[in-house]
Amino acid sequence: MRNLCTLREIYRVIRDFEEKFQQEHGLSLNEGMLLCGLKSKQCTSSEIAKALGLTNSNTSKVIKSAEDKGYIERSIGKDDKRQMYFSITEAGRIKIANIGTEGQAINTLLKEIVDKSKDV
């Protein structure tokens, strides 16, 4: 039962973090992870879906939203003109740089939950 209660607390922390992240940065957590994934390379939508653990449909929505905000752009493949590649824009690089150390905050919260669950 303790593991189930701990899992519930972790879920709550992540949900609260995502809500705060959206309010502060104007990005969903998936959009933020997309920008992180595109920081150093361009990817196809299939590669993005696999990296984010999303369905193709959900990936398309995340890509479209980030594209509409000007944070990513698409280009046609050089070898295969049917293939689309996505890369981060300068605005996207600035956005992800401004987000900074958000990961440290969630790591601290998760550590506190795990430590607290050991006491129960």
Long-range contacts (C-beta under 8 A, 24 or more apart in sequence): 2-117, 2-120, 3-117, 5-117, 5-120, 6-113, 6-114, 6-117, 9-113, 9-116, 9-117, 10-110, 10-113, 13-106, 13-109, 13-110, 13-113, 14-106, 17-105, 17-106, 17-109, 21-102, 25-95, 25-98, 25-99, 26-69, 27-66, 27-69, 27-95, 27-99, 28-62, 28-65, 30-54, 30-58, 30-62, 31-62, 31-65, 31-66, 31-69, 31-71, 32-96, 32-99, 32-102, 34-62, 34-63, 34-66, 34-72, 35-66, 35-71, 35-72, 35-88, 35-92, 35-95, 35-96, 36-96, 38-72, 38-86, 38-87, 38-88, 38-92, 39-88, 39-93, 39-96, 41-87, 42-75, 42-85, 42-86, 42-87, 43-85, 43-86, 43-87, 44-83, 44-84, 44-85, 44-86, 45-84, 45-86, 48-86, 66-92, 71-95
